[in-house]
Amino acid sequence: MLISFLISFFVGLAINYFLLVLLRKFQINQIIRKEGPASHKAKTGIPTMGGLGIIITTIIILLCYHIPSSYNLSLLFLLIGFGLIGFIDDFLKIYYKKNKGLPGRYKLLLQFLVSLVFAYVLISVGHYEYIEPFWKLLGIVNPIIYLIFIVFVLVGSSNALNLTDGLDGLAGGVSTIILITYGFICLNLGLIDAALFCFVLAAVCLSFLFFNFKPAVIFMGDVGSLALGGVIGGIAILTHTLLPLCIIAIVPILEALSVIIQVSYFKITKGKRIFKMTPIHHHFELLGWPEVKVVFRFWLVTIISSIVGYLLI
């Protein structure tokens, strides 16, 4: 596994660098949203859609290893499916030079369709029969309820990581930690092929961080964050570790909850806010925390939560 990790890292470095050159040449640059912190205005013009390098490298490495297992094919489907949705969203932002890309309802519809296909395949092979006891008590062992549940998990995890992608190195670092954790979980469960997938993707994310850590010279864009979030949700589903995922992925979950709470409170109180800005990483920025400090602390929280989640399995 270590050799595979190192190979994936260095191949990722080469492909990400080549992609960076192409993105700069064709001026595929980030459009910063007006509502964000004022300090982020300086990031306008930095190449985006770096997530393409993550997806392409992962596919190449796995093809070289000739591992067409059912687990890896399922995860590749999520990686490519959610990545394609993110690609369309990023493309529209760049084409129209606005931060608003694919309308939210269409994005959710496409995410729903990708998740639906994944859930249907799992049901067809009886995967739902082995769901964790806790979810069985809630009646999720029923195929229809299970399908709805899986769609909710995948759409939620994809969007949660997408919301986490707001600071240099934040989403990439959090994803790397979570994927390495799931690599060891898969090894313990005897799922060698799935473990290899996790370690390969983690190594590629780490190679992306080489260019994405502050000051970032490339952003992953929705093509990367939606794909990684979907895959992380998919791994938890395939390994029947959805409860530990709630601990392991605490940072993306809190990022998503902060937005939900802020929007709900804003509507109920007609204009009042709980946080200075959401997702919550912006709240800490506006409290005066340097961007690097926010990122490192969120990484540290993810490391601790991943250890706790791993020990609970």
C-alpha positions, 0 to 999 in steps of 0.5 A, a space after each residue: 500500500 505504501 508503494 501505491 501511495 507514493 506512486 499515486 502521489 508523484 503521478 498526481 504531482 506531475 498531472 496536477 502541474 500539467 493541468 495547472 499549466 493548461 488552466 493558466 494558458 486557457 485562463 480557466 480562472 476562479 470567480 470569487 463570490 461577492 458575499 465572501 470575506 473581503 480578503 478573498 478578493 485577491 484570489 480572483 484570477 487563480 486557476 480553478 477546476 483542479 479537481 480534474 487532476 484528482 479525478 484523472 490521476 485516480 482513474 489512471 492509477 486504478 486502471 494501471 493496477 487492473 482492479 475492476 472490483 465491484 467496490 472500486 467500480 461503484 466508487 469510480 461511478 460516484 467520482 466521475 458522476 459527481 465530478 461531471 456535475 461539478 464540471 458543468 457547474 464550474 464551466 458555467 461560472 467561467 463561461 458567464 464570468 459569474 459565481 452562479 453556475 448551475 442553478 441549485 435545483 438542477 444541481 440537486 436533480 443531477 446529484 439525485 439521479 447519480 445517487 439513485 443509480 448507485 442506491 438502486 444497484 446496492 438494493 439489487 444486490 441485497 446490500 441493504 440487508 446488512 445495514 448497521 443495527 442502528 439503522 435497522 431499528 429505524 426501519 431503513 432496512 426496507 428497500 424503498 426507505 433505504 433508497 431514499 436514505 442512501 440518496 440523502 447521504 450521498 447528496 448530503 456528503 457531496 454538498 457538505 464537502 463542497 461547502 468545506 471548500 472555501 479556504 486554501 487547502 481546507 477541503 483537500 486536507 480534510 479529504 486526505 485525512 478522511 480517505 486515509 482513515 477509510 483506507 485503514 478501515 477497509 484493510 481491517 474489514 478485509 476489503 483490499 481493493 477498496 482500501 487501495 482506492 482510498 489510499 490512491 485517492 488520498 495520495 492524489 489529494 495530497 499531491 493536489 495540496 502541494 499546489 493548493 495550500 496557502 497561497 494556492 496557485 490552483 483551486 479544485 472547484 466544484 468538479 473536485 469537491 462534489 466528487 470527493 464528497 460523493 466518494 466519501 459518502 459512498 465508501 461509508 455506505 459500502 463499508 456499513 460505517 455511516 454512524 462512524 462517518 458522522 464522527 470522522 467527517 465532523 468538519 464537513 458536517 458542521 460546515 453544512 449545519 452552519 449554513 442550514 442553521 444560519 439560513 433558517 435563523 435568518 428567515 425566522 428572525 427576518 434578518 438576524 444571524 447567528 454566525 458572522 458568515 457561513 460556512 463556519 470557516 468564514 465565521 472564524 476568519 471574520 473573528 480575526 483568525 488567519 486563514 492558515 490557522 483556521 485550516 490547521 485547526 480544522 485539519 486537527 479536528 479532523 485527525 482527532 475525529 477520524 481516530 475516534 471514529 476509527 476506534 469505534 468500528 
